């Protein structure tokens, strides 16, 4: 067996920070009231994380890059038949890749709609003043009704898939996302996970946080 660094530290931190933020979003949305202040903070955090992941998917470690888990329809069908090569299970498998992209896109739609949503009571997204009332109404409807249910459904499917791999395929998906390494039958090129790459990730995250902050302040009328 070969122990290989698959998930670099920035990817792992992104993953678990996203987990915490999504749980926070669900809890604060259901509590309501003053908890909505934290709901907004969690939403801004998710937007920052998604921006970071989009960039890190281009320059991050080998197995964190989007190019490593973008599969053709033929590769997906091959995987579903159980005939895909072992390299397709090193990082994200074809089905795992679909789950990842679906979650990222649904989360992006959810936080984006939240920027334009208005509960007509005490809280409104920072960008509501930039669009028409009809747009605000549609964004609010999607955010509170449609998007929330889709997101919860995808999270449940994600958890069921983790349980299936653990119980049926005897494959631990959680452990590698904690310590970063996988034990593989054949050696593969590892993800770059050096001090330099971690500093780069920190700089990228800082720029993303700054961009989100500027966006929020601009929408609120503070300007750049």
Secondary structure, 3 states (H helix, E strand, C coil): CEEEECCCHHHHHHHHHHHHHHHHHHHHHHHCHHHHHHHHHHHHHHHHHHHHHHHHHHHCCHHHCHHHHCCCHHHHHHHHCCCCCHHHHCCCCHHHHHHHHHHHHHHHHHHHHHHCCECCCCCECCCHHHCCHHHHHHHHHHHHHHHHHHHHHHHHHHHHHHHHHHHCCCCCCHHHHHHCEEEECCCCCCCCCCHHHHHHHHHHHHHHHHHHHHHHHHHCCCCC
